[in-house]
């Protein structure tokens, strides 16, 4: 996990900047990215995805890997 000055992980930054899709998220998860990390506003990756994209495939994937 690498959190920048903005208190976001690199994956959160990609989501916020609009550069993410399911394949990118899977790549991060397969390489042991902790998707449960929260930023200073108490937002996790799934919050960024829901706010920015509302892409059901990504939301479903992130929800299922929590089970």
C-alpha positions as CSV (number, residue, x, y, z in Angstrom):
1,X,0.0,0.0,0.0
2,X,1.3,3.4,-0.9
3,X,-0.7,6.4,0.2
4,X,0.2,9.7,-1.3
5,X,0.0,13.2,0.3
6,X,-3.7,13.2,-0.7
7,X,-4.3,10.2,1.5
8,X,-5.3,8.1,-1.5
9,X,-3.8,4.9,-2.8
10,X,-2.6,4.8,-6.4
11,X,-5.8,2.8,-7.3
12,X,-8.0,5.4,-5.7
13,X,-6.1,8.1,-7.7
14,X,-6.7,6.2,-10.9
15,X,-10.4,5.9,-10.1
16,X,-10.7,9.6,-9.2
17,X,-8.9,10.6,-12.4
18,X,-11.0,8.4,-14.6
19,X,-8.4,5.8,-15.6
20,X,-9.8,2.6,-14.3
21,X,-11.7,-0.4,-15.6
22,X,-12.3,-3.9,-14.3
23,X,-9.1,-5.3,-15.7
24,X,-7.0,-2.7,-14.0
25,X,-8.8,-3.3,-10.6
26,X,-8.3,-7.1,-11.1
27,X,-4.6,-6.5,-11.8
28,X,-4.2,-4.5,-8.5
29,X,-6.1,-7.1,-6.5
30,X,-4.2,-10.0,-8.0
31,X,-1.0,-8.2,-6.8
32,X,-2.3,-8.0,-3.3
33,X,-3.6,-4.4,-3.3
34,X,-5.7,-3.8,-0.2
35,X,-8.9,-2.4,-1.5
36,X,-10.2,-1.8,2.1
37,X,-7.8,1.0,2.8
38,X,-9.7,4.2,3.6
39,X,-8.5,7.8,2.9
40,X,-8.6,10.7,5.3
41,X,-12.3,11.2,4.5
42,X,-13.1,7.6,5.5
43,X,-13.7,6.5,1.8
44,X,-12.6,3.2,0.5
45,X,-12.0,2.2,-3.2
46,X,-15.6,1.2,-3.7
47,X,-16.8,4.7,-2.8
48,X,-14.6,6.1,-5.5
49,X,-16.0,3.6,-8.0
50,X,-19.6,4.2,-7.1
51,X,-19.3,8.0,-7.2
52,X,-17.3,8.2,-10.4
53,X,-18.5,5.3,-12.5
54,X,-21.5,3.3,-11.2
55,X,-20.2,0.4,-13.3
56,X,-22.0,-2.6,-12.1
57,X,-19.3,-5.1,-13.1
58,X,-16.7,-3.2,-11.0
59,X,-19.0,-2.7,-8.0
60,X,-20.1,-6.4,-8.1
61,X,-16.4,-7.6,-8.4
62,X,-15.4,-5.5,-5.4
63,X,-18.3,-6.6,-3.4
64,X,-17.7,-10.3,-4.1
65,X,-14.1,-10.3,-3.1
66,X,-15.1,-9.1,0.3
67,X,-17.1,-12.4,0.9
